[in-house]
Amino acid sequence: MQQRDVTIRAPHGLHTRPAALLVKAAQQYPCDITIHSDGRRASAKSLFRLQTLNLRQGTTIRLCAEGPQSDEAVETLATLLAELT
């Protein structure tokens, strides 16, 4: 399992448009990818589930991936989240 902590830097948090970008990127990988925040988790491949996490600016999340290409998936998604400003 690959993991990385990332802090949401986007001024408006992970609202619909940036969350959709994250989902689209996550769906390119065959592994299971989850995002953990404040004791809750959601699939990074589900826009609806991501929005239930209420990811605001300054929130630290943990990206977790398990399966084929999990290291690449975590790296790509962490980079994408860092670039969303």
PyMOL Python script that loads the backbone (N, CA, C, O; Angstrom):
from pymol import cmd

cmd.read_pdbstr("""\
ATOM      1  N   MET A   1       0.845  -1.182   0.000  1.00  0.00           N
ATOM      2  CA  MET A   1       0.000   0.000   0.000  1.00  0.00           C
ATOM      3  C   MET A   1       0.888   1.243   0.000  1.00  0.00           C
ATOM      4  O   MET A   1       1.852   1.343   0.760  1.00  0.00           O
ATOM      5  N   GLN A   2       0.542   2.171  -0.860  1.00  0.00           N
ATOM      6  CA  GLN A   2       1.246   3.447  -0.940  1.00  0.00           C
ATOM      7  C   GLN A   2       0.392   4.512  -0.263  1.00  0.00           C
ATOM      8  O   GLN A   2      -0.832   4.515  -0.395  1.00  0.00           O
ATOM      9  N   GLN A   3       1.047   5.415   0.463  1.00  0.00           N
ATOM     10  CA  GLN A   3       0.326   6.479   1.158  1.00  0.00           C
ATOM     11  C   GLN A   3       1.107   7.783   1.078  1.00  0.00           C
ATOM     12  O   GLN A   3       2.334   7.790   0.981  1.00  0.00           O
ATOM     13  N   ARG A   4       0.379   8.863   1.121  1.00  0.00           N
ATOM     14  CA  ARG A   4       1.010  10.182   1.196  1.00  0.00           C
ATOM     15  C   ARG A   4       0.020  11.173   1.777  1.00  0.00           C
ATOM     16  O   ARG A   4      -1.157  11.176   1.415  1.00  0.00           O
ATOM     17  N   ASP A   5       0.504  12.018   2.683  1.00  0.00           N
ATOM     18  CA  ASP A   5      -0.325  13.092   3.232  1.00  0.00           C
ATOM     19  C   ASP A   5      -0.165  14.330   2.364  1.00  0.00           C
ATOM     20  O   ASP A   5       0.941  14.686   1.957  1.00  0.00           O
ATOM     21  N   VAL A   6      -1.281  14.972   2.093  1.00  0.00           N
ATOM     22  CA  VAL A   6      -1.301  16.168   1.249  1.00  0.00           C
ATOM     23  C   VAL A   6      -2.241  17.180   1.894  1.00  0.00           C
ATOM     24  O   VAL A   6      -3.313  16.819   2.380  1.00  0.00           O
ATOM     25  N   THR A   7      -1.837  18.446   1.896  1.00  0.00           N
ATOM     26  CA  THR A   7      -2.694  19.512   2.413  1.00  0.00           C
ATOM     27  C   THR A   7      -3.358  20.220   1.244  1.00  0.00           C
ATOM     28  O   THR A   7      -2.695  20.606   0.282  1.00  0.00           O
ATOM     29  N   ILE A   8      -4.669  20.387   1.332  1.00  0.00           N
ATOM     30  CA  ILE A   8      -5.429  21.074   0.284  1.00  0.00           C
ATOM     31  C   ILE A   8      -5.048  22.547   0.313  1.00  0.00           C
ATOM     32  O   ILE A   8      -5.231  23.222   1.326  1.00  0.00           O
ATOM     33  N   ARG A   9      -4.517  23.044  -0.802  1.00  0.00           N
ATOM     34  CA  ARG A   9      -4.074  24.435  -0.874  1.00  0.00           C
ATOM     35  C   ARG A   9      -5.025  25.322  -1.667  1.00  0.00           C
ATOM     36  O   ARG A   9      -4.946  26.547  -1.576  1.00  0.00           O
ATOM     37  N   ALA A  10      -5.910  24.727  -2.433  1.00  0.00           N
ATOM     38  CA  ALA A  10      -6.825  25.503  -3.272  1.00  0.00           C
ATOM     39  C   ALA A  10      -7.681  26.413  -2.381  1.00  0.00           C
ATOM     40  O   ALA A  10      -8.251  25.944  -1.396  1.00  0.00           O
ATOM     41  N   PRO A  11      -7.778  27.696  -2.712  1.00  0.00           N
ATOM     42  CA  PRO A  11      -8.501  28.658  -1.879  1.00  0.00           C
ATOM     43  C   PRO A  11      -9.942  28.268  -1.574  1.00  0.00           C
ATOM     44  O   PRO A  11     -10.454  28.589  -0.502  1.00  0.00           O
ATOM     45  N   HIS A  12     -10.595  27.587  -2.495  1.00  0.00           N
ATOM     46  CA  HIS A  12     -11.992  27.205  -2.294  1.00  0.00           C
ATOM     47  C   HIS A  12     -12.120  25.722  -1.971  1.00  0.00           C
ATOM     48  O   HIS A  12     -13.209  25.155  -2.058  1.00  0.00           O
ATOM     49  N   GLY A  13     -11.018  25.100  -1.603  1.00  0.00           N
ATOM     50  CA  GLY A  13     -11.033  23.684  -1.263  1.00  0.00           C
ATOM     51  C   GLY A  13     -11.225  22.819  -2.489  1.00  0.00           C
ATOM     52  O   GLY A  13     -11.000  23.252  -3.620  1.00  0.00           O
ATOM     53  N   LEU A  14     -11.642  21.602  -2.250  1.00  0.00           N
ATOM     54  CA  LEU A  14     -11.836  20.654  -3.342  1.00  0.00           C
ATOM     55  C   LEU A  14     -13.312  20.631  -3.724  1.00  0.00           C
ATOM     56  O   LEU A  14     -14.018  19.655  -3.470  1.00  0.00           O
ATOM     57  N   HIS A  15     -13.769  21.729  -4.343  1.00  0.00           N
ATOM     58  CA  HIS A  15     -15.156  21.811  -4.785  1.00  0.00           C
ATOM     59  C   HIS A  15     -15.330  21.002  -6.067  1.00  0.00           C
ATOM     60  O   HIS A  15     -14.403  20.305  -6.479  1.00  0.00           O
ATOM     61  N   THR A  16     -16.463  21.075  -6.687  1.00  0.00           N
ATOM     62  CA  THR A  16     -16.827  20.178  -7.783  1.00  0.00           C
ATOM     63  C   THR A  16     -15.820  20.125  -8.926  1.00  0.00           C
ATOM     64  O   THR A  16     -15.433  19.033  -9.343  1.00  0.00           O
ATOM     65  N   ARG A  17     -15.389  21.261  -9.439  1.00  0.00           N
ATOM     66  CA  ARG A  17     -14.503  21.248 -10.605  1.00  0.00           C
ATOM     67  C   ARG A  17     -13.157  20.585 -10.309  1.00  0.00           C
ATOM     68  O   ARG A  17     -12.769  19.681 -11.050  1.00  0.00           O
ATOM     69  N   PRO A  18     -12.421  20.989  -9.262  1.00  0.00           N
ATOM     70  CA  PRO A  18     -11.159  20.307  -9.001  1.00  0.00           C
ATOM     71  C   PRO A  18     -11.348  18.857  -8.553  1.00  0.00           C
ATOM     72  O   PRO A  18     -10.501  18.009  -8.835  1.00  0.00           O
ATOM     73  N   ALA A  19     -12.438  18.570  -7.868  1.00  0.00           N
ATOM     74  CA  ALA A  19     -12.703  17.180  -7.468  1.00  0.00           C
ATOM     75  C   ALA A  19     -12.925  16.313  -8.710  1.00  0.00           C
ATOM     76  O   ALA A  19     -12.492  15.161  -8.746  1.00  0.00           O
ATOM     77  N   ALA A  20     -13.591  16.856  -9.715  1.00  0.00           N
ATOM     78  CA  ALA A  20     -13.812  16.117 -10.960  1.00  0.00           C
ATOM     79  C   ALA A  20     -12.486  15.829 -11.661  1.00  0.00           C
ATOM     80  O   ALA A  20     -12.314  14.760 -12.245  1.00  0.00           O
ATOM     81  N   LEU A  21     -11.550  16.777 -11.605  1.00  0.00           N
ATOM     82  CA  LEU A  21     -10.222  16.546 -12.181  1.00  0.00           C
ATOM     83  C   LEU A  21      -9.502  15.421 -11.450  1.00  0.00           C
ATOM     84  O   LEU A  21      -8.849  14.582 -12.069  1.00  0.00           O
ATOM     85  N   LEU A  22      -9.627  15.414 -10.138  1.00  0.00           N
ATOM     86  CA  LEU A  22      -8.994  14.369  -9.332  1.00  0.00           C
ATOM     87  C   LEU A  22      -9.597  13.004  -9.657  1.00  0.00           C
ATOM     88  O   LEU A  22      -8.865  12.027  -9.817  1.00  0.00           O
ATOM     89  N   VAL A  23     -10.913  12.931  -9.755  1.00  0.00           N
ATOM     90  CA  VAL A  23     -11.599  11.680 -10.074  1.00  0.00           C
ATOM     91  C   VAL A  23     -11.161  11.175 -11.441  1.00  0.00           C
ATOM     92  O   VAL A  23     -10.874   9.990 -11.611  1.00  0.00           O
ATOM     93  N   LYS A  24     -11.112  12.072 -12.408  1.00  0.00           N
ATOM     94  CA  LYS A  24     -10.708  11.684 -13.767  1.00  0.00           C
ATOM     95  C   LYS A  24      -9.294  11.111 -13.767  1.00  0.00           C
ATOM     96  O   LYS A  24      -9.030  10.113 -14.438  1.00  0.00           O
ATOM     97  N   ALA A  25      -8.392  11.732 -13.026  1.00  0.00           N
ATOM     98  CA  ALA A  25      -7.017  11.232 -12.938  1.00  0.00           C
ATOM     99  C   ALA A  25      -6.973   9.881 -12.222  1.00  0.00           C
ATOM    100  O   ALA A  25      -6.251   8.978 -12.643  1.00  0.00           O
ATOM    101  N   ALA A  26      -7.733   9.745 -11.155  1.00  0.00           N
ATOM    102  CA  ALA A  26      -7.742   8.494 -10.382  1.00  0.00           C
ATOM    103  C   ALA A  26      -8.284   7.330 -11.206  1.00  0.00           C
ATOM    104  O   ALA A  26      -7.818   6.198 -11.070  1.00  0.00           O
ATOM    105  N   GLN A  27      -9.253   7.604 -12.046  1.00  0.00           N
ATOM    106  CA  GLN A  27      -9.862   6.545 -12.848  1.00  0.00           C
ATOM    107  C   GLN A  27      -8.926   5.971 -13.902  1.00  0.00           C
ATOM    108  O   GLN A  27      -9.231   4.947 -14.514  1.00  0.00           O
ATOM    109  N   GLN A  28      -7.794   6.622 -14.116  1.00  0.00           N
ATOM    110  CA  GLN A  28      -6.814   6.128 -15.088  1.00  0.00           C
ATOM    111  C   GLN A  28      -5.992   4.966 -14.536  1.00  0.00           C
ATOM    112  O   GLN A  28      -5.252   4.326 -15.283  1.00  0.00           O
ATOM    113  N   TYR A  29      -6.110   4.690 -13.253  1.00  0.00           N
ATOM    114  CA  TYR A  29      -5.298   3.665 -12.602  1.00  0.00           C
ATOM    115  C   TYR A  29      -6.154   2.471 -12.192  1.00  0.00           C
ATOM    116  O   TYR A  29      -7.292   2.641 -11.753  1.00  0.00           O
ATOM    117  N   PRO A  30      -5.605   1.254 -12.335  1.00  0.00           N
ATOM    118  CA  PRO A  30      -6.370   0.054 -11.997  1.00  0.00           C
ATOM    119  C   PRO A  30      -6.435  -0.243 -10.491  1.00  0.00           C
ATOM    120  O   PRO A  30      -7.182  -1.126 -10.070  1.00  0.00           O
ATOM    121  N   CYS A  31      -5.677   0.469  -9.698  1.00  0.00           N
ATOM    122  CA  CYS A  31      -5.628   0.199  -8.252  1.00  0.00           C
ATOM    123  C   CYS A  31      -6.796   0.853  -7.516  1.00  0.00           C
ATOM    124  O   CYS A  31      -7.487   1.718  -8.056  1.00  0.00           O
ATOM    125  N   ASP A  32      -6.997   0.422  -6.275  1.00  0.00           N
ATOM    126  CA  ASP A  32      -7.993   1.047  -5.405  1.00  0.00           C
ATOM    127  C   ASP A  32      -7.356   2.269  -4.765  1.00  0.00           C
ATOM    128  O   ASP A  32      -6.274   2.171  -4.186  1.00  0.00           O
ATOM    129  N   ILE A  33      -8.010   3.413  -4.861  1.00  0.00           N
ATOM    130  CA  ILE A  33      -7.470   4.658  -4.319  1.00  0.00           C
ATOM    131  C   ILE A  33      -8.515   5.264  -3.384  1.00  0.00           C
ATOM    132  O   ILE A  33      -9.668   5.464  -3.766  1.00  0.00           O
ATOM    133  N   THR A  34      -8.095   5.548  -2.163  1.00  0.00           N
ATOM    134  CA  THR A  34      -9.006   6.173  -1.199  1.00  0.00           C
ATOM    135  C   THR A  34      -8.379   7.428  -0.632  1.00  0.00           C
ATOM    136  O   THR A  34      -7.157   7.572  -0.585  1.00  0.00           O
ATOM    137  N   ILE A  35      -9.241   8.331  -0.205  1.00  0.00           N
ATOM    138  CA  ILE A  35      -8.808   9.560   0.452  1.00  0.00           C
ATOM    139  C   ILE A  35      -9.386   9.535   1.857  1.00  0.00           C
ATOM    140  O   ILE A  35     -10.585   9.330   2.046  1.00  0.00           O
ATOM    141  N   HIS A  36      -8.513   9.747   2.843  1.00  0.00           N
ATOM    142  CA  HIS A  36      -8.903   9.735   4.253  1.00  0.00           C
ATOM    143  C   HIS A  36      -8.797  11.144   4.805  1.00  0.00           C
ATOM    144  O   HIS A  36      -7.808  11.839   4.572  1.00  0.00           O
ATOM    145  N   SER A  37      -9.828  11.568   5.545  1.00  0.00           N
ATOM    146  CA  SER A  37      -9.853  12.901   6.144  1.00  0.00           C
ATOM    147  C   SER A  37     -10.724  12.878   7.391  1.00  0.00           C
ATOM    148  O   SER A  37     -11.882  12.464   7.337  1.00  0.00           O
ATOM    149  N   ASP A  38     -10.179  13.315   8.497  1.00  0.00           N
ATOM    150  CA  ASP A  38     -10.929  13.415   9.752  1.00  0.00           C
ATOM    151  C   ASP A  38     -11.680  12.138  10.119  1.00  0.00           C
ATOM    152  O   ASP A  38     -12.845  12.186  10.516  1.00  0.00           O
ATOM    153  N   GLY A  39     -11.012  11.004   9.985  1.00  0.00           N
ATOM    154  CA  GLY A  39     -11.618   9.734  10.363  1.00  0.00           C
ATOM    155  C   GLY A  39     -12.602   9.165   9.364  1.00  0.00           C
ATOM    156  O   GLY A  39     -13.223   8.135   9.627  1.00  0.00           O
ATOM    157  N   ARG A  40     -12.754   9.815   8.225  1.00  0.00           N
ATOM    158  CA  ARG A  40     -13.667   9.351   7.175  1.00  0.00           C
ATOM    159  C   ARG A  40     -12.852   9.039   5.935  1.00  0.00           C
ATOM    160  O   ARG A  40     -11.729   9.520   5.783  1.00  0.00           O
ATOM    161  N   ARG A  41     -13.418   8.234   5.050  1.00  0.00           N
ATOM    162  CA  ARG A  41     -12.719   7.917   3.807  1.00  0.00           C
ATOM    163  C   ARG A  41     -13.699   7.825   2.657  1.00  0.00           C
ATOM    164  O   ARG A  41     -14.893   7.592   2.843  1.00  0.00           O
ATOM    165  N   ALA A  42     -13.156   8.015   1.453  1.00  0.00           N
ATOM    166  CA  ALA A  42     -13.972   7.945   0.242  1.00  0.00           C
ATOM    167  C   ALA A  42     -13.097   7.496  -0.910  1.00  0.00           C
ATOM    168  O   ALA A  42     -11.887   7.725  -0.915  1.00  0.00           O
ATOM    169  N   SER A  43     -13.708   6.865  -1.869  1.00  0.00           N
ATOM    170  CA  SER A  43     -13.000   6.462  -3.072  1.00  0.00           C
ATOM    171  C   SER A  43     -12.627   7.712  -3.869  1.00  0.00           C
ATOM    172  O   SER A  43     -13.445   8.615  -4.042  1.00  0.00           O
ATOM    173  N   ALA A  44     -11.401   7.751  -4.344  1.00  0.00           N
ATOM    174  CA  ALA A  44     -10.960   8.874  -5.172  1.00  0.00           C
ATOM    175  C   ALA A  44     -11.552   8.787  -6.577  1.00  0.00           C
ATOM    176  O   ALA A  44     -11.371   9.694  -7.388  1.00  0.00           O
ATOM    177  N   LYS A  45     -12.252   7.703  -6.859  1.00  0.00           N
ATOM    178  CA  LYS A  45     -12.852   7.510  -8.176  1.00  0.00           C
ATOM    179  C   LYS A  45     -14.337   7.862  -8.196  1.00  0.00           C
ATOM    180  O   LYS A  45     -15.014   7.653  -9.203  1.00  0.00           O
ATOM    181  N   SER A  46     -14.839   8.393  -7.086  1.00  0.00           N
ATOM    182  CA  SER A  46     -16.253   8.747  -6.991  1.00  0.00           C
ATOM    183  C   SER A  46     -16.412  10.213  -6.608  1.00  0.00           C
ATOM    184  O   SER A  46     -16.082  10.604  -5.488  1.00  0.00           O
ATOM    185  N   LEU A  47     -16.914  11.021  -7.529  1.00  0.00           N
ATOM    186  CA  LEU A  47     -17.110  12.444  -7.261  1.00  0.00           C
ATOM    187  C   LEU A  47     -18.080  12.651  -6.102  1.00  0.00           C
ATOM    188  O   LEU A  47     -17.836  13.484  -5.229  1.00  0.00           O
ATOM    189  N   PHE A  48     -19.164  11.907  -6.090  1.00  0.00           N
ATOM    190  CA  PHE A  48     -20.143  12.041  -5.014  1.00  0.00           C
ATOM    191  C   PHE A  48     -19.502  11.751  -3.655  1.00  0.00           C
ATOM    192  O   PHE A  48     -19.683  12.516  -2.707  1.00  0.00           O
ATOM    193  N   ARG A  49     -18.768  10.668  -3.559  1.00  0.00           N
ATOM    194  CA  ARG A  49     -18.143  10.288  -2.286  1.00  0.00           C
ATOM    195  C   ARG A  49     -17.114  11.325  -1.842  1.00  0.00           C
ATOM    196  O   ARG A  49     -17.035  11.648  -0.657  1.00  0.00           O
ATOM    197  N   LEU A  50     -16.335  11.846  -2.772  1.00  0.00           N
ATOM    198  CA  LEU A  50     -15.332  12.862  -2.420  1.00  0.00           C
ATOM    199  C   LEU A  50     -15.995  14.098  -1.832  1.00  0.00           C
ATOM    200  O   LEU A  50     -15.487  14.683  -0.875  1.00  0.00           O
ATOM    201  N   GLN A  51     -17.110  14.492  -2.392  1.00  0.00           N
ATOM    202  CA  GLN A  51     -17.775  15.699  -1.916  1.00  0.00           C
ATOM    203  C   GLN A  51     -18.341  15.535  -0.508  1.00  0.00           C
ATOM    204  O   GLN A  51     -18.591  16.530   0.172  1.00  0.00           O
ATOM    205  N   THR A  52     -18.546  14.303  -0.064  1.00  0.00           N
ATOM    206  CA  THR A  52     -19.041  14.097   1.297  1.00  0.00           C
ATOM    207  C   THR A  52     -17.960  14.358   2.343  1.00  0.00           C
ATOM    208  O   THR A  52     -18.265  14.485   3.529  1.00  0.00           O
ATOM    209  N   LEU A  53     -16.696  14.439   1.912  1.00  0.00           N
ATOM    210  CA  LEU A  53     -15.592  14.676   2.851  1.00  0.00           C
ATOM    211  C   LEU A  53     -15.434  16.152   3.205  1.00  0.00           C
ATOM    212  O   LEU A  53     -14.747  16.484   4.171  1.00  0.00           O
ATOM    213  N   ASN A  54     -16.064  17.040   2.434  1.00  0.00           N
ATOM    214  CA  ASN A  54     -16.004  18.475   2.712  1.00  0.00           C
ATOM    215  C   ASN A  54     -14.555  18.957   2.840  1.00  0.00           C
ATOM    216  O   ASN A  54     -14.151  19.467   3.885  1.00  0.00           O
ATOM    217  N   LEU A  55     -13.793  18.792   1.784  1.00  0.00           N
ATOM    218  CA  LEU A  55     -12.361  19.091   1.795  1.00  0.00           C
ATOM    219  C   LEU A  55     -12.111  20.572   1.526  1.00  0.00           C
ATOM    220  O   LEU A  55     -12.197  21.035   0.389  1.00  0.00           O
ATOM    221  N   ARG A  56     -11.803  21.295   2.582  1.00  0.00           N
ATOM    222  CA  ARG A  56     -11.572  22.739   2.522  1.00  0.00           C
ATOM    223  C   ARG A  56     -10.079  23.060   2.490  1.00  0.00           C
ATOM    224  O   ARG A  56      -9.236  22.207   2.769  1.00  0.00           O
ATOM    225  N   GLN A  57      -9.778  24.292   2.147  1.00  0.00           N
ATOM    226  CA  GLN A  57      -8.390  24.748   2.155  1.00  0.00           C
ATOM    227  C   GLN A  57      -7.801  24.537   3.554  1.00  0.00           C
ATOM    228  O   GLN A  57      -8.432  24.857   4.561  1.00  0.00           O
ATOM    229  N   GLY A  58      -6.586  23.995   3.594  1.00  0.00           N
ATOM    230  CA  GLY A  58      -5.902  23.756   4.857  1.00  0.00           C
ATOM    231  C   GLY A  58      -6.126  22.370   5.439  1.00  0.00           C
ATOM    232  O   GLY A  58      -5.451  21.985   6.393  1.00  0.00           O
ATOM    233  N   THR A  59      -7.067  21.613   4.875  1.00  0.00           N
ATOM    234  CA  THR A  59      -7.322  20.254   5.339  1.00  0.00           C
ATOM    235  C   THR A  59      -6.206  19.338   4.868  1.00  0.00           C
ATOM    236  O   THR A  59      -5.822  19.372   3.699  1.00  0.00           O
ATOM    237  N   THR A  60      -5.686  18.520   5.773  1.00  0.00           N
ATOM    238  CA  THR A  60      -4.682  17.530   5.393  1.00  0.00           C
ATOM    239  C   THR A  60      -5.383  16.196   5.191  1.00  0.00           C
ATOM    240  O   THR A  60      -6.115  15.717   6.056  1.00  0.00           O
ATOM    241  N   ILE A  61      -5.141  15.613   4.031  1.00  0.00           N
ATOM    242  CA  ILE A  61      -5.749  14.331   3.693  1.00  0.00           C
ATOM    243  C   ILE A  61      -4.648  13.293   3.525  1.00  0.00           C
ATOM    244  O   ILE A  61      -3.473  13.626   3.371  1.00  0.00           O
ATOM    245  N   ARG A  62      -5.051  12.046   3.558  1.00  0.00           N
ATOM    246  CA  ARG A  62      -4.110  10.961   3.270  1.00  0.00           C
ATOM    247  C   ARG A  62      -4.602  10.235   2.034  1.00  0.00           C
ATOM    248  O   ARG A  62      -5.714   9.709   2.003  1.00  0.00           O
ATOM    249  N   LEU A  63      -3.749  10.216   1.008  1.00  0.00           N
ATOM    250  CA  LEU A  63      -4.017   9.447  -0.204  1.00  0.00           C
ATOM    251  C   LEU A  63      -3.497   8.039   0.031  1.00  0.00           C
ATOM    252  O   LEU A  63      -2.352   7.867   0.448  1.00  0.00           O
ATOM    253  N   CYS A  64      -4.310   7.043  -0.226  1.00  0.00           N
ATOM    254  CA  CYS A  64      -3.901   5.649  -0.080  1.00  0.00           C
ATOM    255  C   CYS A  64      -4.252   4.906  -1.360  1.00  0.00           C
ATOM    256  O   CYS A  64      -5.344   5.068  -1.904  1.00  0.00           O
ATOM    257  N   ALA A  65      -3.319   4.092  -1.833  1.00  0.00           N
ATOM    258  CA  ALA A  65      -3.577   3.301  -3.028  1.00  0.00           C
ATOM    259  C   ALA A  65      -3.009   1.899  -2.820  1.00  0.00           C
ATOM    260  O   ALA A  65      -1.937   1.716  -2.243  1.00  0.00           O
ATOM    261  N   GLU A  66      -3.763   0.922  -3.309  1.00  0.00           N
ATOM    262  CA  GLU A  66      -3.333  -0.458  -3.181  1.00  0.00           C
ATOM    263  C   GLU A  66      -3.628  -1.185  -4.479  1.00  0.00           C
ATOM    264  O   GLU A  66      -4.733  -1.102  -5.015  1.00  0.00           O
ATOM    265  N   GLY A  67      -2.634  -1.894  -4.975  1.00  0.00           N
ATOM    266  CA  GLY A  67      -2.795  -2.648  -6.203  1.00  0.00           C
ATOM    267  C   GLY A  67      -1.820  -2.188  -7.265  1.00  0.00           C
ATOM    268  O   GLY A  67      -0.873  -1.458  -6.974  1.00  0.00           O
ATOM    269  N   PRO A  68      -2.051  -2.615  -8.500  1.00  0.00           N
ATOM    270  CA  PRO A  68      -1.150  -2.267  -9.595  1.00  0.00           C
ATOM    271  C   PRO A  68      -1.049  -0.754  -9.796  1.00  0.00           C
ATOM    272  O   PRO A  68      -2.054  -0.045  -9.769  1.00  0.00           O
ATOM    273  N   GLN A  69       0.144  -0.287  -9.993  1.00  0.00           N
ATOM    274  CA  GLN A  69       0.463   1.128 -10.257  1.00  0.00           C
ATOM    275  C   GLN A  69       0.103   2.049  -9.089  1.00  0.00           C
ATOM    276  O   GLN A  69      -0.112   3.243  -9.296  1.00  0.00           O
ATOM    277  N   SER A  70       0.035   1.523  -7.890  1.00  0.00           N
ATOM    278  CA  SER A  70      -0.349   2.344  -6.741  1.00  0.00           C
ATOM    279  C   SER A  70       0.664   3.445  -6.454  1.00  0.00           C
ATOM    280  O   SER A  70       0.281   4.549  -6.065  1.00  0.00           O
ATOM    281  N   ASP A  71       1.943   3.163  -6.639  1.00  0.00           N
ATOM    282  CA  ASP A  71       2.942   4.207  -6.391  1.00  0.00           C
ATOM    283  C   ASP A  71       2.801   5.358  -7.369  1.00  0.00           C
ATOM    284  O   ASP A  71       2.890   6.523  -6.982  1.00  0.00           O
ATOM    285  N   GLU A  72       2.582   5.036  -8.627  1.00  0.00           N
ATOM    286  CA  GLU A  72       2.398   6.072  -9.653  1.00  0.00           C
ATOM    287  C   GLU A  72       1.111   6.867  -9.412  1.00  0.00           C
ATOM    288  O   GLU A  72       1.082   8.084  -9.596  1.00  0.00           O
ATOM    289  N   ALA A  73       0.058   6.174  -9.003  1.00  0.00           N
ATOM    290  CA  ALA A  73      -1.229   6.834  -8.743  1.00  0.00           C
ATOM    291  C   ALA A  73      -1.107   7.849  -7.617  1.00  0.00           C
ATOM    292  O   ALA A  73      -1.580   8.978  -7.747  1.00  0.00           O
ATOM    293  N   VAL A  74      -0.479   7.460  -6.517  1.00  0.00           N
ATOM    294  CA  VAL A  74      -0.319   8.376  -5.383  1.00  0.00           C
ATOM    295  C   VAL A  74       0.526   9.574  -5.784  1.00  0.00           C
ATOM    296  O   VAL A  74       0.201  10.708  -5.431  1.00  0.00           O
ATOM    297  N   GLU A  75       1.589   9.339  -6.508  1.00  0.00           N
ATOM    298  CA  GLU A  75       2.459  10.439  -6.947  1.00  0.00           C
ATOM    299  C   GLU A  75       1.699  11.411  -7.844  1.00  0.00           C
ATOM    300  O   GLU A  75       1.781  12.624  -7.654  1.00  0.00           O
ATOM    301  N   THR A  76       0.969  10.892  -8.809  1.00  0.00           N
ATOM    302  CA  THR A  76       0.217  11.727  -9.750  1.00  0.00           C
ATOM    303  C   THR A  76      -0.862  12.550  -9.036  1.00  0.00           C
ATOM    304  O   THR A  76      -0.996  13.751  -9.272  1.00  0.00           O
ATOM    305  N   LEU A  77      -1.625  11.892  -8.166  1.00  0.00           N
ATOM    306  CA  LEU A  77      -2.714  12.597  -7.479  1.00  0.00           C
ATOM    307  C   LEU A  77      -2.182  13.617  -6.474  1.00  0.00           C
ATOM    308  O   LEU A  77      -2.766  14.689  -6.314  1.00  0.00           O
ATOM    309  N   ALA A  78      -1.094  13.297  -5.807  1.00  0.00           N
ATOM    310  CA  ALA A  78      -0.494  14.260  -4.868  1.00  0.00           C
ATOM    311  C   ALA A  78       0.001  15.500  -5.618  1.00  0.00           C
ATOM    312  O   ALA A  78      -0.169  16.623  -5.144  1.00  0.00           O
ATOM    313  N   THR A  79       0.597  15.301  -6.757  1.00  0.00           N
ATOM    314  CA  THR A  79       1.072  16.417  -7.582  1.00  0.00           C
ATOM    315  C   THR A  79      -0.111  17.253  -8.063  1.00  0.00           C
ATOM    316  O   THR A  79      -0.063  18.482  -8.021  1.00  0.00           O
ATOM    317  N   LEU A  80      -1.163  16.593  -8.514  1.00  0.00           N
ATOM    318  CA  LEU A  80      -2.355  17.301  -8.983  1.00  0.00           C
ATOM    319  C   LEU A  80      -2.954  18.149  -7.869  1.00  0.00           C
ATOM    320  O   LEU A  80      -3.300  19.309  -8.093  1.00  0.00           O
ATOM    321  N   LEU A  81      -3.082  17.584  -6.672  1.00  0.00           N
ATOM    322  CA  LEU A  81      -3.642  18.327  -5.552  1.00  0.00           C
ATOM    323  C   LEU A  81      -2.753  19.512  -5.166  1.00  0.00           C
ATOM    324  O   LEU A  81      -3.264  20.565  -4.782  1.00  0.00           O
ATOM    325  N   ALA A  82      -1.457  19.357  -5.262  1.00  0.00           N
ATOM    326  CA  ALA A  82      -0.530  20.443  -4.928  1.00  0.00           C
ATOM    327  C   ALA A  82      -0.639  21.585  -5.941  1.00  0.00           C
ATOM    328  O   ALA A  82      -0.410  22.744  -5.597  1.00  0.00           O
ATOM    329  N   GLU A  83      -0.983  21.264  -7.167  1.00  0.00           N
ATOM    330  CA  GLU A  83      -1.043  22.281  -8.223  1.00  0.00           C
ATOM    331  C   GLU A  83      -2.386  23.003  -8.263  1.00  0.00           C
ATOM    332  O   GLU A  83      -2.496  24.049  -8.904  1.00  0.00           O
ATOM    333  N   LEU A  84      -3.397  22.478  -7.603  1.00  0.00           N
ATOM    334  CA  LEU A  84      -4.707  23.125  -7.572  1.00  0.00           C
ATOM    335  C   LEU A  84      -4.671  24.308  -6.606  1.00  0.00           C
ATOM    336  O   LEU A  84      -4.751  24.138  -5.389  1.00  0.00           O
ATOM    337  N   THR A  85      -4.551  25.497  -7.166  1.00  0.00           N
ATOM    338  CA  THR A  85      -4.521  26.702  -6.339  1.00  0.00           C
ATOM    339  C   THR A  85      -5.520  27.711  -6.833  1.00  0.00           C
ATOM    340  O   THR A  85      -5.639  28.793  -6.259  1.00  0.00           O
TER     341      THR A  85
END
""", "prot")
cmd.dss("prot")
cmd.show_as("cartoon", "prot")
cmd.util.cbc("prot")
cmd.orient("prot")
